[in-house]
Amino acid sequence: MNAYPACCDLAELMVWDRVLTDEEAIEVRAYFQGRYNYLKE
């Protein structure tokens, strides 16, 4: 998994009516990383 902890309680919520494919899940995680830059090093 390429998910990382966020520095906030809840930045945004997205809901789908189906299970995402692996590729879609990767795109969603990339969207959140780009939008909120939640991985601080």
Kinemage of the C-alpha trace (Angstrom):
@kinemage 1
@onewidth
@group {chain A} dominant
@subgroup {mainchain}
@vectorlist {calphas} color= white
{ca met a 1} P 0.000 0.000 0.000
{ca asn a 2} L 1.232 3.486 -0.693
{ca ala a 3} L -0.817 5.276 1.948
{ca tyr a 4} L 0.646 7.632 4.532
{ca pro a 5} L -0.710 9.137 7.760
{ca ala a 6} L -2.249 12.576 7.460
{ca cys a 7} L -1.430 15.575 9.650
{ca cys a 8} L -5.117 16.339 10.108
{ca asp a 9} L -8.322 14.659 11.299
{ca leu a 10} L -10.187 14.798 7.976
{ca ala a 11} L -9.194 16.872 4.970
{ca glu a 12} L -11.748 15.630 2.459
{ca leu a 13} L -14.171 12.749 2.079
{ca met a 14} L -14.890 10.906 -1.162
{ca val a 15} L -17.483 8.149 -1.486
{ca trp a 16} L -17.894 5.663 -4.323
{ca asp a 17} L -20.716 3.185 -4.875
{ca arg a 18} L -18.262 0.471 -5.877
{ca val a 19} L -14.829 -0.863 -4.985
{ca leu a 20} L -12.032 1.019 -6.720
{ca thr a 21} L -9.546 -0.821 -8.887
{ca asp a 22} L -5.941 -0.854 -7.700
{ca glu a 23} L -5.080 1.753 -10.334
{ca glu a 24} L -7.935 4.028 -9.251
{ca ala a 25} L -6.918 3.725 -5.595
{ca ile a 26} L -3.356 4.741 -6.498
{ca glu a 27} L -4.706 7.766 -8.388
{ca val a 28} L -6.855 8.809 -5.413
{ca arg a 29} L -3.900 8.561 -3.016
{ca ala a 30} L -1.782 10.600 -5.459
{ca tyr a 31} L -4.569 13.216 -5.626
{ca phe a 32} L -4.600 13.584 -1.829
{ca gln a 33} L -0.796 13.742 -1.681
{ca gly a 34} L -0.702 16.456 -4.323
{ca arg a 35} L -3.576 18.434 -2.876
{ca tyr a 36} L -2.716 18.291 0.829
{ca asn a 37} L 0.976 17.293 0.865
{ca tyr a 38} L 0.313 15.289 3.999
{ca leu a 39} L 3.660 13.462 4.021
{ca lys a 40} L 5.969 15.856 5.864
{ca glu a 41} L 9.620 14.822 6.079
